[in-house]
Amino acid sequence: MITAAQMRAARALLGIDQRQLAELSGVSLPTIQRMEASEGNVRGVVDTLTKVVEAFDRAGVELIGDHAVSREGGRGVRFKTPRAPESGAG
């Protein structure tokens, strides 16, 4: 399961917009928009949800589900490994 809030948070960690997530996942932009506008758990076709989760995984973001190992035990997102600083800042 993935929540709309997790999707938005994961995109924010990656610094990408909805259009970029659509491209990375192979899911249409309107579908991404609908998913993120939903309340609570995102509902949809399992294949579509899988594509989005796999896109985040390939990009290096881990989605944390209920009761998964985490400091507080709640839902969230985190990087799987530390990211190198982006060049060109400044």
N, C-alpha and C positions, 0 to 999 in steps of 0.2 A: 504494500500500500504506500502511496505517496500523497501528501496533502498539497493543496494549492500554495500554502505558505512555504512549504519546503521547496517547491519549484521556484518560487520567487527568490527565496534566500539562496538557493544554489546558483541561480543566474547571477545574483548580485555578487557572490563570491568569485564567480568567473569573469564578471564585468561584461556580460553579454546581454543583448536585448532579446525580445521574443522572436524576432525574425532570425537571429543567429541560432537560437535554440532550435527553431523549426528546421533550419538547414542542417545542423549537426545531427538531428534525430531522424530526419526524413519524414517529419510529420508536418502537415500544413499549418501555416500561421494561424488561420481561424481556429484550428483545433487547439493549438497551444494557448491562444487567448481564452477559449472556452474553458480549458482545463484550469487555468490560473484564476479565472473568475468564479470558480465553484467554491462552495463552502465545505470545509473539512476535507475528507478524503476525496481525491479526484476519482471520478467514475468515468469509465470509458471502455473501449475495446482493449482487451488484455494485450494484444500485439502492439497497440499504440502506446500504452503505458510502459511496456517493456522497452520500446525504442527510446523513449524519453529517459528512463532510468539508465539504460546502457549508454546513452550519449553523455550523461553526467559522469558515469563511471569512467568512460574513456577520457573525459576531460580532467579527471582526477578528483572529483567530488564524491564523497560517500554520503548517502542518505541514511539517516539513523531512524530506525523504526521504534515503536513502543517496546520497552523492555530489552532493547539492545544495549550492549555494553556502552555506557557513557557516564559521565560524572553525575548527572542529575537523573538519569533514567528516563528522560522524556524524548520526544521527537526532536529532530534537528538535522543539520547538515554539518559536515566538516571536511576539510581536505584530507585525503588519504595519506599524503606525504607533504612535507613542507615545500612550498613553491618558491622558486627563485624570484628575486625582485625583478620587476619589469624594467627593461632598459628604456632610456629616452625620457625618463621623468625629469622635469626641471627646466 
